[in-house]
């Protein structure tokens, strides 16, 4: 198949999943054309069956804001005709599904380009559910030829918000070979030079991820006498707030900001506990990646996270903002190595059995074939 994929190229779950999906499809013999404003995250290799088409933006004084949605639709249509695409798979409903539908309609006299929309979370629960965007989000979903969601929770949220239930649940995934425990890596010594335990948080540092809570958890863990460092992987709008809180709590020396990293597994592979205190997670990709590296996860009991973490077996779940319980759960894991290692082994088993590429990618291919078979 010739498949077009559009993602937000920024550091976030939808961009990561879209990039990894394209790579896995290419490994299985499909031609993949990424159409985006810049090279998507984790898309480090081009050529062969993986191609990138940059959306060019026009600068014109009349436009206060550049019309990205229209520019994207134009590029989608151009690439579809030039490369004879079989379908267009867009990740995140707004504005990608709208751009894809515009592209489909603009070239339908030449070819019919089926549009598949994958819902990732905040496109439904935050952006799409906003009163000003709800009608156009509903239109984008309803007019798509196929719709998938990354969790059962997100499918149910979409049904409740948009009264639309023709949704296939295809969860996020990991490649087991790329996520492994590596406690002897020199990186561990670099991050914990005095033999401290390592807590890790991976996100785009948005408020919804509650990254400041990670500092609160660290401070409570240190107050109880544990020796630990917190490694913050990523960047985003809450960066300054995190640094400020760490300074106020006098734990700045125990917090290490390493910025955005292409190889998340390097940092997860040396960690002891992963923190995910989000107030909203439609799936919890960071939790899945941690478990694949045999790292127990202490997280909020929200959204699709309980579908990924088995509470009391591969990690611990708490109410949103309950940093007291979260810190207590971290201390349990740090003080009981046998428990921590058992949780890690169980977590990797769960990640591979439910969410490996060998299990999930065929589901996407089967869904593509189903949509193409019903193509008008």
N, C-alpha and C positions, 0 to 999 in steps of 0.2 A: 504494500500500500504506500501511497504518497500522502503523508500526514502533515498538516500545518498545525503548529502549536503556538499559542500566545500565552505568556505569563507576565506578571509584574517582575521586572528584573531585580527588584530590591531584595534585601535580606529578609526572607519570611517563608513560612511553610509552603504557601502555594507556589512560589517561584522555585523552591527547592524540589518539590514533588514534580512539577512540570518539567524541570530540567532533567531530573533523574529518569522520568518516564520516557522522554525523548531518547536519551542515551540507551535505555534498555530496549526500546523498540528498534533502534538502529542495530543493536547487537543481534536482534532476531531477524534481520534482513529487510526491515522497512526503511523507506527514505523519510527523513524527518526535516521539516523546514520550520525553524523558529522565527516568528515574526514579532518583533518587540522594539522598544525605543532604545535599548542597549543590550549588550550581551547578558543573558540571564545568569543568575548566580549558580555556581557550580558547573557551568557549561565551559569547561576548560579546554575541550578538544573539538575542533571543527574539521571538516573534510570527510571524505568517504561518503557515508550516508547521513551525516549531520550537517545542516546548512543554517546560516543565519542571515536574515533579511532585516535591515535596520529601517525603522519608521522615521522618515524625514519630516521635520516640523518646519512649517513656513512662518517666518517672522513678518508681521504686517501691522502697521500702526493702528489699524481699525480694531484689531483683536486685542482686548485687554489680557486675555489668556489664550494661549495657543490651542487651537481646536484639535486636541489629540485624538478624540474619538473618531473624527472624520478622516484624519490623516491615517489612522490605523486601519479604518475600513477600506480606504483607497489602496493601501499597501496589501491588505489581505486579498482583495480582488485581483490586483496585479500579479501577485505571486501565485494565486490559485490558477489563473489562466496560463501563466508562463510555465509553471511546473506541473500543470495538469493534476492538481491536488484531488485526492479522493474525498477528503473531509477536513474540517477545521475543528480542532479541539482547543477550546479556550478555558483557562483557569481563572476563576473569580468572575462573578456575574457582571459587576459594574466596573468599567464600561465595556468589558471585552465581549460579552454576549451581544450587546447592542451593535458594536462595531461589526461583529461577525455576521449578524443578520442583515445589516446594511450591505455588506460585501456580497452576501449570498444573493440578495435581491438585485443588486446592480449588475451581476453577471449571469443571471439565470437564463437569459436568451442564448448564452454560449455553453454553459454547463450548470448543473445543479450541485451546489456545494453544501452538503449536510453539515450542520453546526452541532457540536456536542459541547455542553457547558458543564464544567465540574465546579460544584459549590464547595468552598473551603471553610466558611465560617462567618467572619465578620461581614462578608458581602451579603449575608442573610440576616445575621443577628444584630448587626449594628448599622451598616450603611443601608442595606436593602430595606430594613424594617423602619428606617426613618420615614416620616410621613411624606417628605418632599421627594424621596426616591422610590417609595414603595410601588407606585403604578408602573414606572418604567422597568423596575426590577422584575415585577410580575410578568410584564410583557416579554422581557428578554428570556425568562425561564420558559414561558408558555410557547414561545415561537421557536425555541431550540428543537432540533430534531431528536436530541437525546440529552438527558440530564443525569448526572451522577453526583453523589454526595460522599464525603469521606468518612462518615460515621452514621450510625443509626440515630444518634441524638440529633444530628444536623438534618437528616431526612424528616424527622418528626417536627423539628422547628420550622422547616420550610412548609410542611403541610399546614401547620397552625397559623403561620404568618401569611402565606400566599394562597392557601386553599388549593394546593397543587401536589399530587402524590405520585406522578409518573416518574419516579426517581429510583435509580439503581444505586445501591450502596456498594462502593468499591473503596476500601480503606487505603490509607497511606501505606508505605512499604519501606523496607530496607534491604540492601544487598548484604547478606551475612558475611561475605568475604571482606567487606570494607569496614566492618564494625567488629572490633575485637579488643579484649582486655590486653593491656600492655603495661603492667605495673612496674616493669623494669626499665621503661624508657627513660633516657636522660631528661626528658621534659618533666618528669615527676620531680626529679632533684632540683630542677630549675624553679618549679612552682612551689616546692616545699623543701627548701634547703636545710631546714632543721628537723626534717622527718615529720612535719605536721600532716594531719589528715587533710584531704582536699575535697571541698564542697564546690560544685560547679553549677553555674546557671547559664543557659544558652537561650537568647532571644533577640528580638529587635528593640528591646528596651522601651517599649511603649507602655503607657500607664496600665493598660489592660493586663499586662504581664506581671504587674506588681513587683518589679525588680528591687525596689527599695525594701520590700519584705525580706529579701535574701540577706540584706545587711542586718536587719533586726534579728533574724534567726542566728546569724553568725555571732552577733554580740551576746545573745543569750547562751549559746553553746560555749563561748569563751568564758563567760561568767561562772559557768559550772565547772571550770577547770580543764576542759578539753583543749587540746592543741590542734588548731585547724586554720586553714587559709581558704578564702573564697575566691574562686576564679570566675570572672564575669566575661563570657564570650559573646561578642556582638557590639552593637552600638545603636544609639537612637535618642529620642527626645528626653528620656529620663536619666541620661548619663550624669548631668550636673546634680540632679536630686540625689542620685545614689552616692556620689562622691561627698556631697554635703552631709548626708546622714551618717556616712562612715566616719567623717571627721567629728561630728557631734558626739557619736558614740565611742570615739577614740579607738576605732578598729581599722583605721586607714592602712596601717602597716600590714594588716592581714587580708587586704582586698587587692586583687591583682586584675587589672583591666587589660585584656589581650586583644580587644578589637574584633573586627570581623575576621573569620577564619574560613578558608576554603575547605580544610580538612577538619571538620568538627570531631571526627573520631579520634584524632590525636589527643585531644583534651579530655574527651569522655573516657578514653581508654586508660588514663592514669588517675581518674577521679575515684573517690570513695562513695560519695553520695551526690545525687543530682537534685536540684531544687526547682520546683515548678509551682510557684504560689499564685498562679494566674487567677483572675476573677472570671475569665471566659476562655475556654478552649474547646473548639469543636471536635478536635481529635487529640492533639498532644503529641506532635511529631518528635519534639525534644525528649519526651519521656520514652518513646519507642526507641530512639537512637541510643539513649542511655542504657536501657535494658539490654539492647543488642550488644553493648560493651560490658555487660555483667555489672552494671552500676544500679543499685537500688534507687528509687525515686521517692522523694517526699513532696507531695503535691496537694493542690486543692481538689476537693471532690466537686468538680464542675463539668458540664457539657459531656464530651465524649471521653474524658480522661478515665473514668471507671471501666470503659471498654478496653483500655490499653493496660492499665495497672490493676493487678489483683491485690487488693488491700490486705496487708498482713502476709503476703507471699512474695511479691516482687517489689513492694514499696509500701508506703503508708499514705492514706488520704485524710485530709482535714477540711474543716469549714474554711471558707475564704477569710483571709486575714487573721486566722488563729495561729499566730507565730509562736505562742506558748506551746501548743501541742506539736507544731512542726519542729520546734527546737528540741522538744523532748523525744520526738521520733528520731531525729538526727543523732542525738546522744545515745539512744538505744543501739543504733546501727554502728556508731563509732566505738562503743564500749564492748560490743559483742561481735568479735570477728567471725565466729562461726555462723552467726545469724546473717551477718552482712554478706559473707561469701555464698551462703545458701540462697539468699534472696537474689544475688547476682546470677547464679547458675539457673535458677528458676526463671528469671527475667529473660535471659537469652533464649531459653527453651521456648518460652511464650512468643517472643519476637519472631523466631524462625518458623515456628509451627503455624502462626496465624498471619504473619505480615511479611514473609520473605518475597523477593521479586519473583521467584519461581511459582509462587502461589497467586500473586496479585496481577502481574503483567498479563498473563493469559486471560484474566477477567476483562481487562481493558480491550484486548484484541477481540475477544468474543463479542463484547459490546459494540465495537466498531463494525464488525461483520453483521451484527443484527441490524444496526442502523442503515448500513449500506444495502442490505437485502430489502429494506422497506423504502428505499430511495424512490421518490416519484419520477 
